[in-house]
Amino acid sequence: FAETCPQYLTLTKCCLRGTPCDTFDGARYLCSPPLRDETSQEALWRGLRTGTLQVYSSDHSAYRFEDDGSGRACKTMLGRDAPFNKVPMGLPGLETRLALLFSRGVTEGRLGAEVMDGESLGPPSKRLSERVRRFVNVACTNPAKLYGIYPQKGAIAVGSDADLVLWDADRQTTVSKKDGKDVFLHDDLDYTPYEGFRLKGLPVLTLLRGRPVFSRGAAPGSDDMDMPEGSGLFVTAGLPDLLGWRPPEDDEWPSQRDPVLRRAADVELIV
């Protein structure tokens, strides 16, 4: 299997240049693998459309840019003259992950087969449904299958956990951390790599096992969150169930839920 992340679909290596006044500003965008060019970006979108890439992940790294005095790692922790290999790698992007994919992939059409084939494939409603299906597959269903927790997760079906997100395809916002304009994000970081991005299509209601835990308010800053500490449940991972993969019948694992034991058994056989 293969995955990609929001930064590789929406940002390019030009971000690493920084600004004319502050070249270290480019450290905001340091991640590994590094950002590439627009040609590579389009190749990744093509991979999501064709199934070459099965998973859309986050690679979330919650580093602040400036030191807040808490002792936590930040991008400038070793000063603004630090070499790039001494700057904490990774970008914050957990909350923007799905909204970026929906806006760029569904609303703007980059997940559509019509982009892949260069021609119209039926009425607009059908093409929109196809883009939404790909959105759900790479962001929800395929990750659940990869971790062996499908269909408890990653499916809307009788017996599955009612983890649901409702979207308003027409709702819009601008991602920003400048001048206290943070009306979309709910973290305590001091920057976002997606500053100024205009998004169309936002989550407005989130259910966790059938219970509302987030509701986006009509006015900026009026969102309602209700997720008490300890409300999560541990979910045991099983064998991967992605693209029909199964372990060979003559190669039974010592434990169907512990690949570490499988590796230990291999070592013992070699010895």
N, C-alpha and C positions, 0 to 999 in steps of 0.2 A: 504494500500500500504506500501511498505518498500523500503528503499534506502541504498546504500553504497557509499563510497567515495574512491578516489585514494589511500590514505594512508593505508587503511585497506586491500587493494588488493595487495600492493607492499612492505609494510614495516612491521616489526614485533617488538615485545617488546624488542628484543635484542638491538635495537637502543637506548633505554632509558638508557643503561648502561654508555653511554658516552665513553670516551677514557681513557686508563691507565693514561695519563697525566692530564686529565681534566674530572672528572665525571660529572661536570655541563654541559658539552657538550651535554648530553642527553636531556637537556631542549629544544633543537631544535625540539624534536619530541614529546613534551607534547601536547596532544590533548584530547578531551573528546567526546565519549568514548575513553579509552586508546587503544594503539596498542596491538594486541593479538599475538598468535603463528601461525605457518604455517598451522596447522590443521584448525584453524578458517578461515584463509585466503582462503584455498581451498573450504571451505563450502560457503564462499561468492561468489566465482567464480561459484560454482555449482548453487547458487541461481540466478545469472544473466542468466545462461544458461537455467534453467528450468522455469524462470518467477516468482519464489518466491520473488525475488527482482526486482522491476519494474523500478527503477530510479537509475542512476549513477550521483551523485551530486559532488560538489567540497569542501564544508565546508571551503572555502578560508578565511584565517585570515592573513592579510598582516602585520605581526609583523617582524621587524628586530631582529637580535640576539643581536647586540651591539648597544649602544646608539649613535645616530648620531647628538645629540645636538638640535634636532628639537622640543623636548618636547613630541614626540609621544611615546606611550607605546612600549616597547621592552622586549625581553626575560630576559635580564639582568638588568632591571630597578631597582630592589631591591637588586642587588648584586649577586655574584656567590654563596653565602651561603644561599640564600633564599629558604624556603621550597617549595616543588613542588606546593602546593595549593596557592602560592603567585606569581607564574610565569604565565604570560598571556598564556591562552590555545589556541591552534589552529595552523595550519600549512599553509604556503603559497602554493598554488597549482592551481590557476585559469588557468594559461597559459599551465601548464603541464597536465591538466585534460584529455583532449581528446587525446593528443599524447600518454600518458601512456596507456589508454584503447585500442587505436588502436594497439600499439606496442605489448602489453602483450596479449590482447584479440583476435585481428584479425591476426596480423603477426605470433605470437607464438601459436595461436590456442586455447587459453583458453576459448573463447566464442563459440567454435565449438561443435556441437552435437556428433562429432566423439570422443571428449574427454569424453562426458557424457556417451556414450554407449560403448566405448572401441572398436569400429570397424569402418571400412570404410563405409561411406554412400554416395557412388557415386563418380564421378570424382572430382579431386581437385578444379576445377573451381566452381562446385556446392557447395562444402564445404566452399570455400572462400566467396561466395555470402551469404551463411547462416550466417557466422560470421559477415559480414558487416551489414546484416539486423539487427542482434541483437545489434550491436554497435549503429546503428542509433536509434533503438527503445528505448534503455535505456538512451541514452545521449540526444536525441532530441525529438522524437515523444511522448514518455510517459510523460516527464516533461510538454510538451505543453498541453497534454490532462489533466494532473492533475490540471493545473492552468486554465483550461477552455479557452485556447486561440488557440486550434486546430480547424480547419486546417489553420487559419491565420499564425500560426507558427507550426513548426514541420512536414511540409509536402512539397513535391514538386508537385504542382498542379496549374492549372489555377485559378487565384484569390488569391492564397496564396502569402505572402510576399516572395520575391526572396532573402531570407537569405541563402546563399549557401557557402559551404566550399569545395574546391577541394583538394584532397589528392594525394600525390605522394607516392605510397606504397613502393617504393624502396629507397626513400630519408632517409638518416641516420644522426644522430647527437648524441653527448654526452652532457648531461645536466651538466653544471658546473658553479659555481660562483667563483672558485678559480683563482687567478693570472690574473684576467681580462679576463678570457676565456668565458665570457657570450656572446655566439654567437647565442643562441636559445631564451633566455628569454629577455623580454623588460621592466622589472620592475626595481625599484631602491632599492630593498632589498639587504642585504649583505649575504644571504645564501639561499639555496634551500634544502629541506629535501631529494631531489632526486639526490643529488650530485653523479656524476659518472655513472648515469643510461644511458645505451645505448639504443637509440630509433630507430626503423625502421618503417617508415610510418609517414610522416609529412604533415601538412596543408601547401599548397603553395599559395593559393589564397582564399580570403574571400570577399564575396559580401554582402552588407547590402542593402536590398530592391533593388537589382539589380546594385548597385554602388560599384565598387572595393574600399575596404578600407584597404586591406593588401595584399602585394605580397612578397613572400619570394625570396630573391635574390639568384643568383647562387653562389656567393662568401659569406663567413661568414661576417656578419655585413653589408650586402648590402640590407637588407630588406626595403621595402617601405611601409609606413603607412600614410593614409590620412583619418582621421576621426575627422573633426572639432568639437569643443565643441558645443553642442546643436543639433547635427545631429540625436540624438535618438528621438524616439516618444513614448509617453505613450500608453501602451496597456492595456485596461480594462480586468481584469480577469472575467471569467464566472464560471458556475458550473463545478465541476470536470467531466471529461468524460474519465475515466480510467477503463478498464476492464468491460465496460458496465454499470457502476454505474449510477443510476438516483434516484432523490428523489421520494418517494412514491406519487402516484396520489392524495391520500387523505391528503397529508401533504404539501400543497403549501407554499413556502417561501414568507414572506411579500415582499421581494425584491429578484429577481432572481440573483442579483449581490452583495448582502451584507449579509454575514452570521452573522454579528454583529446584524443586525435587527432581524434575525431568533432567535438568543439567547435571545434578549430582549423580543420577543414575547413569548418564552417559559417561561421566568421568570414571565411575566404578567399573563399567564394562571395559573401558580402555585399559585400566590398570590390570 
